[in-house]
Amino acid sequence: MQYWINTIDLSKRVDNMTCPITAEALAALDAIKLAQQLAYQRLCIKGDAADIIFALNSRNANLSKIGHILDEIKKLTSSQEVEILQVKRTRNNVAYYFIKEWVFV
């Protein structure tokens, strides 16, 4: 049996973004929307923001300022097979690279 693994690294610049937690949530939302456009049925979302990962794996409503983003992610992924995992920041190589290389004013 042969398995194919598709990995998509997604990055974009967002002006006036001051909250890293909001940025992480929006990145997850964008990745899910892209995966759906590409008709993926199974998703594995990895991130290093423990609060986001915990909230996405929780069945409880999130009442934080990004709760509406997390609710949209849950709604979009409700009919798919989704695995949401926390990775160490050092394992999140693409995000770490952009954080080190970009200067935000």
C-alpha positions as CSV (number, residue, x, y, z in Angstrom):
1,M,0.0,0.0,0.0
2,Q,1.4,3.4,-0.9
3,Y,0.6,6.7,0.9
4,W,1.0,10.2,-0.5
5,I,1.5,13.1,1.9
6,N,0.9,16.6,0.7
7,T,2.4,19.4,2.7
8,I,1.5,23.0,2.1
9,D,3.5,25.8,3.7
10,L,1.4,29.0,3.7
11,S,2.6,32.4,4.6
12,K,1.5,35.9,3.9
13,R,2.2,39.4,5.2
14,V,-0.6,41.0,7.2
15,D,-0.2,44.7,8.0
16,N,-1.1,46.1,11.4
17,M,-1.2,42.6,13.0
18,T,-0.1,43.2,16.6
19,C,-1.4,40.0,18.3
20,P,0.5,36.8,17.6
21,I,-2.4,34.6,18.8
22,T,-4.8,36.3,16.4
23,A,-2.2,35.8,13.6
24,E,-1.9,32.1,14.4
25,A,-5.7,31.6,14.4
26,L,-6.0,33.5,11.1
27,A,-3.2,31.4,9.6
28,A,-5.0,28.2,10.6
29,L,-8.2,29.5,9.1
30,D,-6.5,30.4,5.8
31,A,-4.8,27.0,5.7
32,I,-8.2,25.2,6.2
33,K,-9.9,27.3,3.5
34,L,-7.0,26.4,1.1
35,A,-7.2,22.7,1.9
36,Q,-10.9,22.8,1.2
37,Q,-10.4,24.5,-2.1
38,L,-8.0,21.8,-3.0
39,A,-10.6,19.2,-1.9
40,Y,-8.6,17.6,0.9
41,Q,-10.7,15.3,3.0
42,R,-8.1,14.7,5.7
43,L,-6.3,17.5,7.4
44,C,-3.5,17.7,10.0
45,I,-3.1,21.2,11.5
46,K,0.1,21.8,13.4
47,G,0.9,24.9,15.4
48,D,3.0,26.1,18.2
49,A,0.5,28.2,20.0
50,A,-0.7,26.0,22.8
51,D,-3.8,28.2,23.5
52,I,-5.0,27.9,19.9
53,I,-4.4,24.1,19.7
54,F,-6.2,23.6,23.1
55,A,-9.2,25.7,22.1
56,L,-9.5,24.0,18.7
57,N,-9.5,20.6,20.3
58,S,-12.0,21.6,23.0
59,R,-15.8,21.1,22.5
60,N,-16.5,24.2,24.6
61,A,-17.3,27.6,23.2
62,N,-14.4,30.0,23.2
63,L,-15.3,33.4,24.6
64,S,-12.0,35.1,23.9
65,K,-11.5,37.9,21.4
66,I,-10.6,35.3,18.7
67,G,-13.5,33.0,19.6
68,H,-15.3,33.8,16.4
69,I,-12.2,32.8,14.4
70,L,-11.9,29.5,16.3
71,D,-15.7,28.8,15.9
72,E,-15.4,29.3,12.1
73,I,-12.5,26.9,12.0
74,K,-14.5,24.3,13.9
75,K,-17.5,24.8,11.7
76,L,-15.4,24.5,8.5
77,T,-13.8,21.3,9.7
78,S,-16.8,19.6,11.2
79,S,-17.4,17.4,8.2
80,Q,-13.8,16.4,7.7
81,E,-11.3,14.2,9.4
82,V,-9.0,16.7,11.2
83,E,-6.1,16.1,13.5
84,I,-4.9,19.2,15.4
85,L,-1.4,18.9,17.0
86,Q,0.8,21.2,19.0
87,V,4.5,21.2,17.9
88,K,7.5,22.8,19.6
89,R,8.4,26.3,18.2
90,T,11.7,24.9,17.0
91,R,9.8,22.3,14.9
92,N,7.7,25.0,13.3
93,N,10.5,25.9,10.9
94,V,8.6,27.9,8.4
95,A,7.0,30.2,10.9
96,Y,10.2,30.5,12.9
97,Y,12.1,31.5,9.7
98,F,9.7,34.3,8.9
99,I,9.7,35.6,12.5
100,K,13.5,35.9,12.4
101,E,13.8,37.4,8.9
102,W,10.9,39.9,8.9
103,V,11.1,43.2,10.7
104,F,7.7,44.5,11.7
105,V,7.3,48.3,12.2
